[in-house]
Amino acid sequence: MVTGAFSYTGKYIARRLLSMGERVRTLTGHPVKENPFGEQVEVFPYNFDKPEELVESLLGVDTLYNSYWIRFPYGEMTFERAVGNTKILIGSAQKAGVGKIVHISITNADEKSSLPYFKGKRIVERFIQEAGLSYAILRPTVIFGKEGILINNIAWYLRNFPIFGIFGDGNYRVQPIYVEDLAELTIDAARKDEDMVVDAVGPETFTYDGLVHLIKDKMNSNAKIIHLPAWLPLILSKIVGKFVNDVVLTKDEVDGLMGDLLYSRDPPKGKTRLSSWLEENSESVGIEYTSELKRHYLPRQKY
């Protein structure tokens, strides 16, 4: 069972499993979303409000690959609700006899964090570790790839605006991992007998300033990069958000970025270099804006 096989990370996990001859199911909140797999993947709703039906959909599943989460609160969806939904999912997996849970978390998840994203991720990790099931928890940083949001939208800004504002000095670090590498690491982790918590980061470490300059160079952008107090780019992103109908950025995301929370001291596990990937995809990255709201909320469908 792969959560969100029609979305981003889950799609790459499902595709890799199918290429290995595995039978795949998915849980989704978007029944009308384009299905890239056709009849190869069985489709079930999340059914968080109907746990008995969620259990039914998980019967016979050996491994649950879970990437379910939210990037920011929107409408009735909050981080607290996302935590509660994940607990329902894990509890249903227990009742259904699922053998192993492979969970996608985030680097530096911390139950004491003041940032709900990182706090909620750690609460879920602990719940999984205490559930009595075999588990592997992977902690990526920024995930890049064709459908990625952060890298693509930085490129979009650099293509379309004369100025790009960096929060503060830009010396905080990021270690982007390629989505295909993450999918491979996820499936490899499922094959191991021991429980594990692993940081899943790419082979290159950038300061945020260096990352933006790299993208600018690869896009041949003429935008001027300037350093600003953190609050000012946030205001500007809200203005842009009105035009693109999206939540471009949140204060919590900026705080996490500037707090070096997208950096790991562990050895890199990914092998694909962002610099090389950008070189190969320079003509397509950032051509169109990628909307988080459009991907997950607009229009919102129910079973």
C-alpha positions as semicolon CSV with decimal commas, in nm:
position;residue;x (nm);y (nm);z (nm)
1;M;0,000;0,000;0,000
2;V;0,139;0,337;-0,106
3;T;-0,030;0,654;0,017
4;G;-0,069;0,924;-0,246
5;A;0,041;0,723;-0,552
6;F;-0,121;0,988;-0,775
7;S;0,076;1,272;-0,616
8;Y;0,453;1,321;-0,584
9;T;0,675;1,096;-0,371
10;G;0,415;0,819;-0,362
11;K;0,401;0,807;-0,742
12;Y;0,772;0,732;-0,767
13;I;0,752;0,464;-0,499
14;A;0,452;0,301;-0,671
15;R;0,619;0,315;-1,013
16;R;0,934;0,149;-0,880
17;L;0,734;-0,124;-0,703
18;L;0,536;-0,199;-1,018
19;S;0,859;-0,228;-1,219
20;M;0,967;-0,493;-0,966
21;G;0,652;-0,695;-1,028
22;E;0,485;-0,605;-0,698
23;R;0,109;-0,568;-0,655
24;V;0,028;-0,213;-0,547
25;R;-0,266;-0,041;-0,383
26;T;-0,299;0,327;-0,300
27;L;-0,489;0,539;-0,052
28;T;-0,591;0,876;-0,191
29;G;-0,802;1,179;-0,111
30;H;-0,834;1,262;-0,481
31;P;-1,051;1,002;-0,655
32;V;-1,097;1,216;-0,967
33;K;-0,728;1,294;-1,007
34;E;-0,559;1,155;-1,317
35;N;-0,445;0,799;-1,255
36;P;-0,106;0,742;-1,424
37;F;-0,117;0,368;-1,353
38;G;-0,460;0,264;-1,482
39;E;-0,570;-0,077;-1,355
40;Q;-0,220;-0,162;-1,231
41;V;-0,296;0,007;-0,897
42;E;-0,602;-0,062;-0,680
43;V;-0,748;0,263;-0,547
44;F;-0,901;0,315;-0,201
45;P;-1,007;0,629;-0,011
46;Y;-0,830;0,732;0,308
47;N;-1,153;0,682;0,507
48;F;-1,010;0,837;0,824
49;D;-1,369;0,886;0,941
50;K;-1,450;0,519;0,870
51;P;-1,163;0,322;1,030
52;E;-1,334;-0,012;0,976
53;E;-1,331;0,048;0,599
54;L;-0,971;0,167;0,617
55;V;-0,882;-0,161;0,786
56;E;-1,057;-0,351;0,505
57;S;-0,849;-0,172;0,240
58;L;-0,529;-0,270;0,425
59;L;-0,606;-0,640;0,460
60;G;-0,343;-0,852;0,289
61;V;-0,089;-0,569;0,269
62;D;0,270;-0,666;0,351
63;T;0,419;-0,315;0,356
64;L;0,260;0,026;0,402
65;Y;0,460;0,309;0,243
66;N;0,332;0,625;0,405
67;S;0,401;0,979;0,287
68;Y;0,070;1,126;0,407
69;W;0,111;1,475;0,555
70;I;0,027;1,841;0,492
71;R;0,265;2,125;0,409
72;F;0,055;2,389;0,588
73;P;-0,288;2,421;0,750
74;Y;-0,570;2,502;0,510
75;G;-0,944;2,516;0,567
76;E;-1,041;2,246;0,816
77;M;-0,709;2,067;0,780
78;T;-0,461;2,136;1,060
79;F;-0,137;1,974;1,170
80;E;-0,321;1,832;1,471
81;R;-0,573;1,671;1,239
82;A;-0,294;1,536;1,016
83;V;-0,136;1,376;1,324
84;G;-0,473;1,229;1,425
85;N;-0,536;1,094;1,075
86;T;-0,193;0,931;1,067
87;K;-0,257;0,765;1,401
88;I;-0,583;0,627;1,262
89;L;-0,392;0,496;0,959
90;I;-0,126;0,326;1,171
91;G;-0,389;0,181;1,404
92;S;-0,576;0,044;1,104
93;A;-0,253;-0,110;0,973
94;Q;-0,209;-0,286;1,307
95;K;-0,560;-0,429;1,296
96;A;-0,518;-0,538;0,933
97;G;-0,198;-0,728;1,010
98;V;0,035;-0,514;0,797
99;G;0,390;-0,646;0,833
100;K;0,595;-0,328;0,801
101;I;0,551;0,049;0,786
102;V;0,793;0,262;0,585
103;H;0,727;0,623;0,678
104;I;0,848;0,945;0,514
105;S;0,924;1,205;0,782
106;I;1,155;1,511;0,784
107;T;1,507;1,586;0,905
108;N;1,529;1,723;1,258
109;A;1,177;1,618;1,355
110;D;1,140;1,723;1,719
111;E;0,846;1,690;1,956
112;K;0,970;1,999;2,144
113;S;0,990;2,212;1,830
114;S;0,793;2,536;1,818
115;L;0,721;2,462;1,452
116;P;0,407;2,244;1,414
117;Y;0,537;2,073;1,099
118;F;0,849;1,936;1,269
119;K;0,670;1,874;1,600
120;G;0,389;1,680;1,434
121;K;0,632;1,472;1,231
122;R;0,811;1,359;1,548
123;I;0,483;1,279;1,726
124;V;0,394;1,051;1,435
125;E;0,741;0,893;1,438
126;R;0,709;0,808;1,806
127;F;0,360;0,665;1,755
128;I;0,494;0,438;1,481
129;Q;0,789;0,329;1,697
130;E;0,554;0,238;1,979
131;A;0,297;0,061;1,759
132;G;0,468;-0,275;1,781
133;L;0,513;-0,313;1,406
134;S;0,836;-0,339;1,210
135;Y;0,923;0,007;1,081
136;A;1,164;0,217;0,878
137;I;1,149;0,596;0,910
138;L;1,320;0,802;0,642
139;R;1,389;1,169;0,703
140;P;1,441;1,365;0,378
141;T;1,503;1,737;0,344
142;V;1,394;1,918;0,027
143;I;1,284;1,667;-0,239
144;F;1,353;1,769;-0,597
145;G;1,221;1,625;-0,920
146;K;0,988;1,698;-1,208
147;E;0,687;1,768;-0,983
148;G;0,880;1,928;-0,697
149;I;0,760;2,259;-0,562
150;L;1,044;2,449;-0,392
151;I;1,315;2,419;-0,657
152;N;1,068;2,464;-0,944
153;N;0,909;2,772;-0,794
154;I;1,241;2,938;-0,711
155;A;1,325;2,889;-1,080
156;W;0,984;3,030;-1,179
157;Y;1,047;3,342;-0,971
158;L;1,391;3,386;-1,122
159;R;1,247;3,352;-1,473
160;N;0,962;3,596;-1,421
161;F;1,071;3,866;-1,175
162;P;1,359;4,115;-1,192
163;I;1,442;4,076;-0,820
164;F;1,461;3,772;-0,592
165;G;1,469;3,831;-0,216
166;I;1,666;3,602;0,017
167;F;1,574;3,581;0,384
168;G;1,855;3,732;0,591
169;D;2,213;3,631;0,514
170;G;2,115;3,311;0,329
171;N;2,388;3,108;0,503
172;Y;2,151;2,840;0,638
173;R;2,191;2,505;0,466
174;V;1,986;2,261;0,258
175;Q;2,065;1,910;0,124
176;P;1,817;1,835;-0,155
177;I;1,748;1,471;-0,242
178;Y;1,622;1,349;-0,578
179;V;1,276;1,192;-0,563
180;E;1,392;0,879;-0,750
181;D;1,674;0,832;-0,498
182;L;1,427;0,869;-0,211
183;A;1,196;0,610;-0,366
184;E;1,487;0,368;-0,402
185;L;1,598;0,424;-0,042
186;T;1,241;0,375;0,079
187;I;1,201;0,039;-0,093
188;D;1,548;-0,075;0,015
189;A;1,456;0,010;0,376
190;A;1,144;-0,206;0,347
191;R;1,361;-0,504;0,257
192;K;1,576;-0,479;0,572
193;D;1,486;-0,675;0,884
194;E;1,593;-0,421;1,145
195;D;1,392;-0,117;1,251
196;M;1,560;0,208;1,153
197;V;1,544;0,587;1,149
198;V;1,757;0,727;0,866
199;D;1,824;1,079;0,737
200;A;1,773;1,067;0,360
201;V;1,972;1,355;0,212
202;G;2,142;1,423;-0,119
203;P;2,513;1,435;-0,199
204;E;2,537;1,815;-0,222
205;T;2,505;2,070;0,057
206;F;2,417;2,429;-0,032
207;T;2,363;2,745;0,159
208;Y;2,025;2,885;0,059
209;D;2,208;3,176;-0,102
210;G;2,423;2,931;-0,298
211;L;2,117;2,729;-0,399
212;V;1,939;3,033;-0,541
213;H;2,249;3,144;-0,729
214;L;2,291;2,792;-0,870
215;I;1,934;2,789;-0,999
216;K;1,976;3,140;-1,140
217;D;2,288;3,035;-1,331
218;K;2,128;2,718;-1,470
219;M;1,818;2,913;-1,582
220;N;2,031;3,194;-1,735
221;S;1,820;3,435;-1,532
222;N;1,891;3,808;-1,523
223;A;1,716;3,854;-1,188
224;K;1,903;4,046;-0,921
225;I;1,936;3,854;-0,594
226;I;1,917;4,070;-0,283
227;H;1,922;3,999;0,091
228;L;1,627;4,127;0,292
229;P;1,486;4,104;0,645
230;A;1,293;3,776;0,661
231;W;0,954;3,945;0,700
232;L;0,976;4,137;0,373
233;P;1,000;3,842;0,129
234;L;0,715;3,683;0,325
235;I;0,495;3,984;0,254
236;L;0,595;3,982;-0,111
237;S;0,520;3,608;-0,136
238;K;0,169;3,672;0,000
239;I;0,113;3,930;-0,273
240;V;0,231;3,687;-0,540
241;G;0,012;3,419;-0,381
242;K;-0,297;3,626;-0,459
243;F;-0,213;3,613;-0,829
244;V;-0,120;3,243;-0,846
245;N;-0,398;3,136;-0,606
246;D;-0,164;2,956;-0,370
247;V;0,007;2,972;-0,033
248;V;0,355;3,042;-0,168
249;L;0,539;3,031;0,162
250;T;0,467;3,032;0,536
251;K;0,653;3,188;0,827
252;D;0,705;2,843;0,979
253;E;0,871;2,726;0,658
254;V;1,104;3,025;0,662
255;D;1,184;2,969;1,031
256;G;1,262;2,602;0,964
257;L;1,482;2,690;0,669
258;M;1,670;2,964;0,855
259;G;1,701;2,736;1,157
260;D;1,913;2,490;0,956
261;L;1,645;2,222;0,995
262;L;1,683;2,108;0,633
263;Y;2,041;2,003;0,697
264;S;2,172;1,674;0,837
265;R;2,508;1,582;0,984
266;D;2,467;1,224;0,866
267;P;2,645;1,096;0,552
268;P;2,441;1,150;0,232
269;K;2,228;0,859;0,114
270;G;2,116;0,997;-0,224
271;K;2,344;0,989;-0,527
272;T;2,188;1,232;-0,778
273;R;2,338;1,581;-0,771
274;L;2,094;1,870;-0,794
275;S;2,349;2,072;-0,991
276;S;2,363;1,801;-1,259
277;W;1,986;1,754;-1,263
278;L;1,932;2,128;-1,310
279;E;2,178;2,128;-1,599
280;E;1,988;1,846;-1,769
281;N;1,645;2,002;-1,706
282;S;1,727;2,372;-1,742
283;E;1,479;2,422;-2,025
284;S;1,179;2,290;-1,830
285;V;1,235;2,376;-1,463
286;G;1,039;2,684;-1,358
287;I;0,848;2,726;-1,685
288;E;0,519;2,698;-1,496
289;Y;0,435;2,772;-1,135
290;T;0,355;2,463;-0,925
291;S;0,062;2,518;-0,688
292;E;0,034;2,332;-0,357
293;L;-0,334;2,426;-0,326
294;K;-0,413;2,300;-0,675
295;R;-0,230;1,973;-0,608
296;H;-0,400;1,892;-0,280
297;Y;-0,702;2,115;-0,217
298;L;-0,853;2,273;-0,532
299;P;-1,103;2,137;-0,601
300;R;-1,134;1,922;-0,292
301;Q;-1,315;1,598;-0,361
302;K;-1,483;1,356;-0,121
303;Y;-1,581;0,992;-0,154
